[in-house]
Amino acid sequence: MSDSAESANKESFNPAKFIREVRQETNKVSWPSRRETMISSAVVLVLVLIAAIFFLVVDTVLASLVQMILGFGG
């Protein structure tokens, strides 16, 4: 084990210090605005809808081809 890992294991856990460090790190985060969040969500929903329609069409076409080739259905 390295020296830094050994020294980290020897130190006791300090919850107050941990919370201070977490707050410092969250202050560094660039949080998106409400508008950016709404636009991103709308883009994701539209792309999911497009993908769903695409896979529905592909599945329908492939199912029809398999039925024709194998002679299933009527």
PDB file of N, CA, C and O in Angstrom:
ATOM      1  N   MET A   1       0.841  -1.169   0.000  1.00  0.00           N
ATOM      2  CA  MET A   1       0.000   0.000   0.000  1.00  0.00           C
ATOM      3  C   MET A   1       0.892   1.239   0.000  1.00  0.00           C
ATOM      4  O   MET A   1       1.947   1.222   0.634  1.00  0.00           O
ATOM      5  N   SER A   2       0.510   2.301  -0.680  1.00  0.00           N
ATOM      6  CA  SER A   2       1.327   3.502  -0.757  1.00  0.00           C
ATOM      7  C   SER A   2       1.246   4.287   0.543  1.00  0.00           C
ATOM      8  O   SER A   2       0.357   4.069   1.366  1.00  0.00           O
ATOM      9  N   ASP A   3       2.193   5.207   0.710  1.00  0.00           N
ATOM     10  CA  ASP A   3       2.230   6.011   1.935  1.00  0.00           C
ATOM     11  C   ASP A   3       0.984   6.880   2.086  1.00  0.00           C
ATOM     12  O   ASP A   3       0.458   7.017   3.191  1.00  0.00           O
ATOM     13  N   SER A   4       0.504   7.470   0.985  1.00  0.00           N
ATOM     14  CA  SER A   4      -0.666   8.337   1.077  1.00  0.00           C
ATOM     15  C   SER A   4      -1.916   7.530   1.435  1.00  0.00           C
ATOM     16  O   SER A   4      -2.774   8.011   2.176  1.00  0.00           O
ATOM     17  N   ALA A   5      -2.019   6.320   0.918  1.00  0.00           N
ATOM     18  CA  ALA A   5      -3.167   5.476   1.244  1.00  0.00           C
ATOM     19  C   ALA A   5      -3.108   5.062   2.706  1.00  0.00           C
ATOM     20  O   ALA A   5      -4.137   5.011   3.381  1.00  0.00           O
ATOM     21  N   GLU A   6      -1.910   4.767   3.199  1.00  0.00           N
ATOM     22  CA  GLU A   6      -1.770   4.390   4.605  1.00  0.00           C
ATOM     23  C   GLU A   6      -2.116   5.546   5.521  1.00  0.00           C
ATOM     24  O   GLU A   6      -2.774   5.352   6.543  1.00  0.00           O
ATOM     25  N   SER A   7      -1.678   6.754   5.167  1.00  0.00           N
ATOM     26  CA  SER A   7      -1.978   7.906   6.017  1.00  0.00           C
ATOM     27  C   SER A   7      -3.465   8.235   5.975  1.00  0.00           C
ATOM     28  O   SER A   7      -4.027   8.680   6.977  1.00  0.00           O
ATOM     29  N   ALA A   8      -4.107   8.023   4.833  1.00  0.00           N
ATOM     30  CA  ALA A   8      -5.545   8.269   4.738  1.00  0.00           C
ATOM     31  C   ALA A   8      -6.311   7.282   5.604  1.00  0.00           C
ATOM     32  O   ALA A   8      -7.327   7.640   6.202  1.00  0.00           O
ATOM     33  N   ASN A   9      -5.834   6.042   5.678  1.00  0.00           N
ATOM     34  CA  ASN A   9      -6.495   5.040   6.512  1.00  0.00           C
ATOM     35  C   ASN A   9      -6.312   5.329   7.988  1.00  0.00           C
ATOM     36  O   ASN A   9      -7.177   4.993   8.798  1.00  0.00           O
ATOM     37  N   LYS A  10      -5.190   5.952   8.352  1.00  0.00           N
ATOM     38  CA  LYS A  10      -4.915   6.232   9.757  1.00  0.00           C
ATOM     39  C   LYS A  10      -5.742   7.408  10.281  1.00  0.00           C
ATOM     40  O   LYS A  10      -6.040   7.466  11.474  1.00  0.00           O
ATOM     41  N   GLU A  11      -6.115   8.344   9.405  1.00  0.00           N
ATOM     42  CA  GLU A  11      -6.908   9.488   9.830  1.00  0.00           C
ATOM     43  C   GLU A  11      -8.335   9.046  10.118  1.00  0.00           C
ATOM     44  O   GLU A  11      -8.891   8.189   9.431  1.00  0.00           O
ATOM     45  N   SER A  12      -8.923   9.661  11.167  1.00  0.00           N
ATOM     46  CA  SER A  12     -10.309   9.318  11.473  1.00  0.00           C
ATOM     47  C   SER A  12     -11.241  10.143  10.585  1.00  0.00           C
ATOM     48  O   SER A  12     -10.877  11.226  10.127  1.00  0.00           O
ATOM     49  N   PHE A  13     -12.425   9.631  10.352  1.00  0.00           N
ATOM     50  CA  PHE A  13     -13.402  10.290   9.508  1.00  0.00           C
ATOM     51  C   PHE A  13     -14.043  11.432  10.273  1.00  0.00           C
ATOM     52  O   PHE A  13     -14.530  11.238  11.387  1.00  0.00           O
ATOM     53  N   ASN A  14     -14.048  12.617   9.688  1.00  0.00           N
ATOM     54  CA  ASN A  14     -14.631  13.790  10.320  1.00  0.00           C
ATOM     55  C   ASN A  14     -15.834  14.240   9.487  1.00  0.00           C
ATOM     56  O   ASN A  14     -15.649  14.832   8.423  1.00  0.00           O
ATOM     57  N   PRO A  15     -17.062  13.973   9.946  1.00  0.00           N
ATOM     58  CA  PRO A  15     -18.257  14.316   9.166  1.00  0.00           C
ATOM     59  C   PRO A  15     -18.382  15.815   8.874  1.00  0.00           C
ATOM     60  O   PRO A  15     -18.809  16.189   7.781  1.00  0.00           O
ATOM     61  N   ALA A  16     -18.028  16.660   9.806  1.00  0.00           N
ATOM     62  CA  ALA A  16     -18.138  18.113   9.600  1.00  0.00           C
ATOM     63  C   ALA A  16     -17.196  18.556   8.482  1.00  0.00           C
ATOM     64  O   ALA A  16     -17.576  19.359   7.630  1.00  0.00           O
ATOM     65  N   LYS A  17     -15.970  18.035   8.483  1.00  0.00           N
ATOM     66  CA  LYS A  17     -15.004  18.364   7.435  1.00  0.00           C
ATOM     67  C   LYS A  17     -15.507  17.852   6.085  1.00  0.00           C
ATOM     68  O   LYS A  17     -15.379  18.533   5.067  1.00  0.00           O
ATOM     69  N   PHE A  18     -16.071  16.665   6.088  1.00  0.00           N
ATOM     70  CA  PHE A  18     -16.598  16.083   4.844  1.00  0.00           C
ATOM     71  C   PHE A  18     -17.699  16.976   4.271  1.00  0.00           C
ATOM     72  O   PHE A  18     -17.711  17.246   3.070  1.00  0.00           O
ATOM     73  N   ILE A  19     -18.619  17.433   5.112  1.00  0.00           N
ATOM     74  CA  ILE A  19     -19.724  18.274   4.645  1.00  0.00           C
ATOM     75  C   ILE A  19     -19.200  19.610   4.132  1.00  0.00           C
ATOM     76  O   ILE A  19     -19.688  20.118   3.122  1.00  0.00           O
ATOM     77  N   ARG A  20     -18.213  20.184   4.815  1.00  0.00           N
ATOM     78  CA  ARG A  20     -17.607  21.427   4.324  1.00  0.00           C
ATOM     79  C   ARG A  20     -17.003  21.236   2.942  1.00  0.00           C
ATOM     80  O   ARG A  20     -17.177  22.078   2.062  1.00  0.00           O
ATOM     81  N   GLU A  21     -16.290  20.126   2.749  1.00  0.00           N
ATOM     82  CA  GLU A  21     -15.661  19.858   1.457  1.00  0.00           C
ATOM     83  C   GLU A  21     -16.701  19.625   0.364  1.00  0.00           C
ATOM     84  O   GLU A  21     -16.511  20.057  -0.773  1.00  0.00           O
ATOM     85  N   VAL A  22     -17.796  18.947   0.698  1.00  0.00           N
ATOM     86  CA  VAL A  22     -18.867  18.721  -0.277  1.00  0.00           C
ATOM     87  C   VAL A  22     -19.475  20.055  -0.685  1.00  0.00           C
ATOM     88  O   VAL A  22     -19.714  20.285  -1.870  1.00  0.00           O
ATOM     89  N   ARG A  23     -19.729  20.938   0.276  1.00  0.00           N
ATOM     90  CA  ARG A  23     -20.290  22.255  -0.043  1.00  0.00           C
ATOM     91  C   ARG A  23     -19.346  23.058  -0.926  1.00  0.00           C
ATOM     92  O   ARG A  23     -19.790  23.730  -1.856  1.00  0.00           O
ATOM     93  N   GLN A  24     -18.037  22.993  -0.643  1.00  0.00           N
ATOM     94  CA  GLN A  24     -17.064  23.699  -1.472  1.00  0.00           C
ATOM     95  C   GLN A  24     -17.111  23.185  -2.914  1.00  0.00           C
ATOM     96  O   GLN A  24     -17.063  23.969  -3.862  1.00  0.00           O
ATOM     97  N   GLU A  25     -17.204  21.882  -3.067  1.00  0.00           N
ATOM     98  CA  GLU A  25     -17.237  21.301  -4.416  1.00  0.00           C
ATOM     99  C   GLU A  25     -18.530  21.646  -5.145  1.00  0.00           C
ATOM    100  O   GLU A  25     -18.502  21.931  -6.342  1.00  0.00           O
ATOM    101  N   THR A  26     -19.674  21.625  -4.438  1.00  0.00           N
ATOM    102  CA  THR A  26     -20.934  21.951  -5.110  1.00  0.00           C
ATOM    103  C   THR A  26     -20.990  23.416  -5.516  1.00  0.00           C
ATOM    104  O   THR A  26     -21.689  23.763  -6.469  1.00  0.00           O
ATOM    105  N   ASN A  27     -20.266  24.284  -4.812  1.00  0.00           N
ATOM    106  CA  ASN A  27     -20.203  25.692  -5.209  1.00  0.00           C
ATOM    107  C   ASN A  27     -19.421  25.866  -6.508  1.00  0.00           C
ATOM    108  O   ASN A  27     -19.609  26.862  -7.207  1.00  0.00           O
ATOM    109  N   LYS A  28     -18.558  24.930  -6.839  1.00  0.00           N
ATOM    110  CA  LYS A  28     -17.765  25.002  -8.062  1.00  0.00           C
ATOM    111  C   LYS A  28     -18.545  24.534  -9.293  1.00  0.00           C
ATOM    112  O   LYS A  28     -18.132  24.792 -10.424  1.00  0.00           O
ATOM    113  N   VAL A  29     -19.670  23.848  -9.075  1.00  0.00           N
ATOM    114  CA  VAL A  29     -20.439  23.277 -10.178  1.00  0.00           C
ATOM    115  C   VAL A  29     -21.171  24.390 -10.918  1.00  0.00           C
ATOM    116  O   VAL A  29     -21.725  25.301 -10.304  1.00  0.00           O
ATOM    117  N   SER A  30     -21.164  24.303 -12.238  1.00  0.00           N
ATOM    118  CA  SER A  30     -21.910  25.247 -13.064  1.00  0.00           C
ATOM    119  C   SER A  30     -23.299  24.653 -13.303  1.00  0.00           C
ATOM    120  O   SER A  30     -23.473  23.817 -14.190  1.00  0.00           O
ATOM    121  N   TRP A  31     -24.283  25.082 -12.515  1.00  0.00           N
ATOM    122  CA  TRP A  31     -25.623  24.525 -12.592  1.00  0.00           C
ATOM    123  C   TRP A  31     -26.367  25.147 -13.764  1.00  0.00           C
ATOM    124  O   TRP A  31     -26.245  26.350 -13.993  1.00  0.00           O
ATOM    125  N   PRO A  32     -27.139  24.354 -14.517  1.00  0.00           N
ATOM    126  CA  PRO A  32     -27.901  24.914 -15.638  1.00  0.00           C
ATOM    127  C   PRO A  32     -29.081  25.752 -15.132  1.00  0.00           C
ATOM    128  O   PRO A  32     -29.621  25.513 -14.051  1.00  0.00           O
ATOM    129  N   SER A  33     -29.459  26.734 -15.943  1.00  0.00           N
ATOM    130  CA  SER A  33     -30.619  27.551 -15.573  1.00  0.00           C
ATOM    131  C   SER A  33     -31.891  26.741 -15.806  1.00  0.00           C
ATOM    132  O   SER A  33     -31.858  25.666 -16.405  1.00  0.00           O
ATOM    133  N   ARG A  34     -33.000  27.270 -15.327  1.00  0.00           N
ATOM    134  CA  ARG A  34     -34.286  26.592 -15.511  1.00  0.00           C
ATOM    135  C   ARG A  34     -34.599  26.477 -17.001  1.00  0.00           C
ATOM    136  O   ARG A  34     -35.097  25.446 -17.455  1.00  0.00           O
ATOM    137  N   ARG A  35     -34.308  27.531 -17.761  1.00  0.00           N
ATOM    138  CA  ARG A  35     -34.571  27.539 -19.208  1.00  0.00           C
ATOM    139  C   ARG A  35     -33.734  26.464 -19.913  1.00  0.00           C
ATOM    140  O   ARG A  35     -34.245  25.724 -20.754  1.00  0.00           O
ATOM    141  N   GLU A  36     -32.448  26.386 -19.565  1.00  0.00           N
ATOM    142  CA  GLU A  36     -31.575  25.374 -20.176  1.00  0.00           C
ATOM    143  C   GLU A  36     -32.060  23.962 -19.852  1.00  0.00           C
ATOM    144  O   GLU A  36     -32.013  23.075 -20.704  1.00  0.00           O
ATOM    145  N   THR A  37     -32.520  23.761 -18.639  1.00  0.00           N
ATOM    146  CA  THR A  37     -33.027  22.449 -18.235  1.00  0.00           C
ATOM    147  C   THR A  37     -34.284  22.082 -19.022  1.00  0.00           C
ATOM    148  O   THR A  37     -34.438  20.941 -19.457  1.00  0.00           O
ATOM    149  N   MET A  38     -35.180  23.051 -19.202  1.00  0.00           N
ATOM    150  CA  MET A  38     -36.421  22.796 -19.949  1.00  0.00           C
ATOM    151  C   MET A  38     -36.112  22.500 -21.419  1.00  0.00           C
ATOM    152  O   MET A  38     -36.699  21.588 -22.001  1.00  0.00           O
ATOM    153  N   ILE A  39     -35.197  23.261 -22.020  1.00  0.00           N
ATOM    154  CA  ILE A  39     -34.845  23.037 -23.427  1.00  0.00           C
ATOM    155  C   ILE A  39     -34.196  21.668 -23.597  1.00  0.00           C
ATOM    156  O   ILE A  39     -34.532  20.933 -24.525  1.00  0.00           O
ATOM    157  N   SER A  40     -33.268  21.322 -22.706  1.00  0.00           N
ATOM    158  CA  SER A  40     -32.604  20.016 -22.786  1.00  0.00           C
ATOM    159  C   SER A  40     -33.600  18.878 -22.631  1.00  0.00           C
ATOM    160  O   SER A  40     -33.516  17.872 -23.335  1.00  0.00           O
ATOM    161  N   SER A  41     -34.541  19.038 -21.711  1.00  0.00           N
ATOM    162  CA  SER A  41     -35.556  18.006 -21.500  1.00  0.00           C
ATOM    163  C   SER A  41     -36.435  17.853 -22.736  1.00  0.00           C
ATOM    164  O   SER A  41     -36.770  16.735 -23.127  1.00  0.00           O
ATOM    165  N   ALA A  42     -36.808  18.969 -23.348  1.00  0.00           N
ATOM    166  CA  ALA A  42     -37.629  18.914 -24.552  1.00  0.00           C
ATOM    167  C   ALA A  42     -36.884  18.230 -25.691  1.00  0.00           C
ATOM    168  O   ALA A  42     -37.472  17.435 -26.424  1.00  0.00           O
ATOM    169  N   VAL A  43     -35.606  18.528 -25.846  1.00  0.00           N
ATOM    170  CA  VAL A  43     -34.801  17.896 -26.893  1.00  0.00           C
ATOM    171  C   VAL A  43     -34.733  16.388 -26.662  1.00  0.00           C
ATOM    172  O   VAL A  43     -34.874  15.610 -27.605  1.00  0.00           O
ATOM    173  N   VAL A  44     -34.520  15.977 -25.430  1.00  0.00           N
ATOM    174  CA  VAL A  44     -34.454  14.548 -25.113  1.00  0.00           C
ATOM    175  C   VAL A  44     -35.787  13.873 -25.438  1.00  0.00           C
ATOM    176  O   VAL A  44     -35.801  12.801 -26.042  1.00  0.00           O
ATOM    177  N   LEU A  45     -36.889  14.476 -25.050  1.00  0.00           N
ATOM    178  CA  LEU A  45     -38.202  13.885 -25.313  1.00  0.00           C
ATOM    179  C   LEU A  45     -38.471  13.767 -26.811  1.00  0.00           C
ATOM    180  O   LEU A  45     -38.994  12.750 -27.268  1.00  0.00           O
ATOM    181  N   VAL A  46     -38.121  14.793 -27.574  1.00  0.00           N
ATOM    182  CA  VAL A  46     -38.323  14.743 -29.026  1.00  0.00           C
ATOM    183  C   VAL A  46     -37.473  13.638 -29.638  1.00  0.00           C
ATOM    184  O   VAL A  46     -37.959  12.884 -30.481  1.00  0.00           O
ATOM    185  N   LEU A  47     -36.221  13.530 -29.231  1.00  0.00           N
ATOM    186  CA  LEU A  47     -35.342  12.492 -29.784  1.00  0.00           C
ATOM    187  C   LEU A  47     -35.821  11.089 -29.399  1.00  0.00           C
ATOM    188  O   LEU A  47     -35.721  10.161 -30.201  1.00  0.00           O
ATOM    189  N   VAL A  48     -36.333  10.931 -28.196  1.00  0.00           N
ATOM    190  CA  VAL A  48     -36.877   9.635 -27.784  1.00  0.00           C
ATOM    191  C   VAL A  48     -38.092   9.285 -28.636  1.00  0.00           C
ATOM    192  O   VAL A  48     -38.252   8.137 -29.052  1.00  0.00           O
ATOM    193  N   LEU A  49     -38.947  10.272 -28.896  1.00  0.00           N
ATOM    194  CA  LEU A  49     -40.120  10.054 -29.739  1.00  0.00           C
ATOM    195  C   LEU A  49     -39.702   9.659 -31.161  1.00  0.00           C
ATOM    196  O   LEU A  49     -40.277   8.740 -31.745  1.00  0.00           O
ATOM    197  N   ILE A  50     -38.710  10.346 -31.712  1.00  0.00           N
ATOM    198  CA  ILE A  50     -38.219  10.019 -33.057  1.00  0.00           C
ATOM    199  C   ILE A  50     -37.653   8.598 -33.084  1.00  0.00           C
ATOM    200  O   ILE A  50     -37.931   7.834 -34.009  1.00  0.00           O
ATOM    201  N   ALA A  51     -36.862   8.247 -32.071  1.00  0.00           N
ATOM    202  CA  ALA A  51     -36.284   6.898 -32.011  1.00  0.00           C
ATOM    203  C   ALA A  51     -37.382   5.844 -31.886  1.00  0.00           C
ATOM    204  O   ALA A  51     -37.304   4.792 -32.521  1.00  0.00           O
ATOM    205  N   ALA A  52     -38.399   6.116 -31.077  1.00  0.00           N
ATOM    206  CA  ALA A  52     -39.498   5.154 -30.900  1.00  0.00           C
ATOM    207  C   ALA A  52     -40.234   4.934 -32.217  1.00  0.00           C
ATOM    208  O   ALA A  52     -40.546   3.797 -32.574  1.00  0.00           O
ATOM    209  N   ILE A  53     -40.511   6.014 -32.936  1.00  0.00           N
ATOM    210  CA  ILE A  53     -41.194   5.883 -34.227  1.00  0.00           C
ATOM    211  C   ILE A  53     -40.324   5.116 -35.223  1.00  0.00           C
ATOM    212  O   ILE A  53     -40.817   4.254 -35.951  1.00  0.00           O
ATOM    213  N   PHE A  54     -39.037   5.432 -35.250  1.00  0.00           N
ATOM    214  CA  PHE A  54     -38.117   4.739 -36.150  1.00  0.00           C
ATOM    215  C   PHE A  54     -38.122   3.234 -35.880  1.00  0.00           C
ATOM    216  O   PHE A  54     -38.251   2.435 -36.808  1.00  0.00           O
ATOM    217  N   PHE A  55     -37.984   2.849 -34.611  1.00  0.00           N
ATOM    218  CA  PHE A  55     -37.932   1.423 -34.288  1.00  0.00           C
ATOM    219  C   PHE A  55     -39.277   0.736 -34.507  1.00  0.00           C
ATOM    220  O   PHE A  55     -39.312  -0.452 -34.826  1.00  0.00           O
ATOM    221  N   LEU A  56     -40.376   1.457 -34.344  1.00  0.00           N
ATOM    222  CA  LEU A  56     -41.689   0.909 -34.649  1.00  0.00           C
ATOM    223  C   LEU A  56     -41.785   0.586 -36.140  1.00  0.00           C
ATOM    224  O   LEU A  56     -42.255  -0.488 -36.516  1.00  0.00           O
ATOM    225  N   VAL A  57     -41.338   1.519 -36.991  1.00  0.00           N
ATOM    226  CA  VAL A  57     -41.375   1.302 -38.435  1.00  0.00           C
ATOM    227  C   VAL A  57     -40.467   0.143 -38.825  1.00  0.00           C
ATOM    228  O   VAL A  57     -40.877  -0.726 -39.594  1.00  0.00           O
ATOM    229  N   VAL A  58     -39.245   0.115 -38.309  1.00  0.00           N
ATOM    230  CA  VAL A  58     -38.306  -0.965 -38.642  1.00  0.00           C
ATOM    231  C   VAL A  58     -38.863  -2.309 -38.194  1.00  0.00           C
ATOM    232  O   VAL A  58     -38.791  -3.288 -38.936  1.00  0.00           O
ATOM    233  N   ASP A  59     -39.419  -2.364 -36.986  1.00  0.00           N
ATOM    234  CA  ASP A  59     -39.976  -3.612 -36.472  1.00  0.00           C
ATOM    235  C   ASP A  59     -41.145  -4.089 -37.334  1.00  0.00           C
ATOM    236  O   ASP A  59     -41.257  -5.278 -37.631  1.00  0.00           O
ATOM    237  N   THR A  60     -42.005  -3.167 -37.730  1.00  0.00           N
ATOM    238  CA  THR A  60     -43.155  -3.525 -38.559  1.00  0.00           C
ATOM    239  C   THR A  60     -42.709  -4.063 -39.920  1.00  0.00           C
ATOM    240  O   THR A  60     -43.237  -5.064 -40.404  1.00  0.00           O
ATOM    241  N   VAL A  61     -41.731  -3.387 -40.531  1.00  0.00           N
ATOM    242  CA  VAL A  61     -41.227  -3.824 -41.837  1.00  0.00           C
ATOM    243  C   VAL A  61     -40.575  -5.201 -41.722  1.00  0.00           C
ATOM    244  O   VAL A  61     -40.833  -6.084 -42.540  1.00  0.00           O
ATOM    245  N   LEU A  62     -39.737  -5.380 -40.713  1.00  0.00           N
ATOM    246  CA  LEU A  62     -39.069  -6.676 -40.548  1.00  0.00           C
ATOM    247  C   LEU A  62     -40.069  -7.785 -40.250  1.00  0.00           C
ATOM    248  O   LEU A  62     -39.924  -8.897 -40.758  1.00  0.00           O
ATOM    249  N   ALA A  63     -41.077  -7.503 -39.435  1.00  0.00           N
ATOM    250  CA  ALA A  63     -42.101  -8.508 -39.131  1.00  0.00           C
ATOM    251  C   ALA A  63     -42.850  -8.897 -40.403  1.00  0.00           C
ATOM    252  O   ALA A  63     -43.139 -10.074 -40.618  1.00  0.00           O
ATOM    253  N   SER A  64     -43.163  -7.921 -41.239  1.00  0.00           N
ATOM    254  CA  SER A  64     -43.847  -8.216 -42.506  1.00  0.00           C
ATOM    255  C   SER A  64     -42.975  -9.058 -43.425  1.00  0.00           C
ATOM    256  O   SER A  64     -43.458  -9.998 -44.057  1.00  0.00           O
ATOM    257  N   LEU A  65     -41.697  -8.723 -43.501  1.00  0.00           N
ATOM    258  CA  LEU A  65     -40.773  -9.495 -44.337  1.00  0.00           C
ATOM    259  C   LEU A  65     -40.654 -10.939 -43.853  1.00  0.00           C
ATOM    260  O   LEU A  65     -40.661 -11.867 -44.662  1.00  0.00           O
ATOM    261  N   VAL A  66     -40.547 -11.128 -42.571  1.00  0.00           N
ATOM    262  CA  VAL A  66     -40.427 -12.479 -42.020  1.00  0.00           C
ATOM    263  C   VAL A  66     -41.710 -13.263 -42.293  1.00  0.00           C
ATOM    264  O   VAL A  66     -41.646 -14.444 -42.634  1.00  0.00           O
ATOM    265  N   GLN A  67     -42.873 -12.625 -42.146  1.00  0.00           N
ATOM    266  CA  GLN A  67     -44.137 -13.305 -42.427  1.00  0.00           C
ATOM    267  C   GLN A  67     -44.226 -13.698 -43.897  1.00  0.00           C
ATOM    268  O   GLN A  67     -44.695 -14.791 -44.213  1.00  0.00           O
ATOM    269  N   MET A  68     -43.781 -12.822 -44.801  1.00  0.00           N
ATOM    270  CA  MET A  68     -43.813 -13.144 -46.228  1.00  0.00           C
ATOM    271  C   MET A  68     -42.864 -14.306 -46.546  1.00  0.00           C
ATOM    272  O   MET A  68     -43.226 -15.234 -47.270  1.00  0.00           O
ATOM    273  N   ILE A  69     -41.668 -14.244 -46.006  1.00  0.00           N
ATOM    274  CA  ILE A  69     -40.661 -15.266 -46.310  1.00  0.00           C
ATOM    275  C   ILE A  69     -41.078 -16.622 -45.760  1.00  0.00           C
ATOM    276  O   ILE A  69     -40.946 -17.638 -46.442  1.00  0.00           O
ATOM    277  N   LEU A  70     -41.576 -16.641 -44.544  1.00  0.00           N
ATOM    278  CA  LEU A  70     -41.931 -17.914 -43.920  1.00  0.00           C
ATOM    279  C   LEU A  70     -43.360 -18.358 -44.206  1.00  0.00           C
ATOM    280  O   LEU A  70     -43.731 -19.493 -43.906  1.00  0.00           O
ATOM    281  N   GLY A  71     -44.152 -17.479 -44.776  1.00  0.00           N
ATOM    282  CA  GLY A  71     -45.517 -17.829 -45.135  1.00  0.00           C
ATOM    283  C   GLY A  71     -46.464 -17.867 -43.961  1.00  0.00           C
ATOM    284  O   GLY A  71     -47.481 -18.558 -44.017  1.00  0.00           O
ATOM    285  N   PHE A  72     -46.161 -17.145 -42.895  1.00  0.00           N
ATOM    286  CA  PHE A  72     -47.063 -17.080 -41.736  1.00  0.00           C
ATOM    287  C   PHE A  72     -48.136 -16.054 -41.987  1.00  0.00           C
ATOM    288  O   PHE A  72     -47.995 -15.201 -42.862  1.00  0.00           O
ATOM    289  N   GLY A  73     -49.189 -16.129 -41.238  1.00  0.00           N
ATOM    290  CA  GLY A  73     -50.224 -15.114 -41.282  1.00  0.00           C
ATOM    291  C   GLY A  73     -51.017 -15.117 -42.581  1.00  0.00           C
ATOM    292  O   GLY A  73     -50.805 -15.947 -43.465  1.00  0.00           O
ATOM    293  N   GLY A  74     -51.908 -14.191 -42.664  1.00  0.00           N
ATOM    294  CA  GLY A  74     -52.738 -14.220 -43.854  1.00  0.00           C
ATOM    295  C   GLY A  74     -53.007 -12.930 -44.396  1.00  0.00           C
ATOM    296  O   GLY A  74     -53.700 -12.817 -45.407  1.00  0.00           O
TER     297      GLY A  74
END
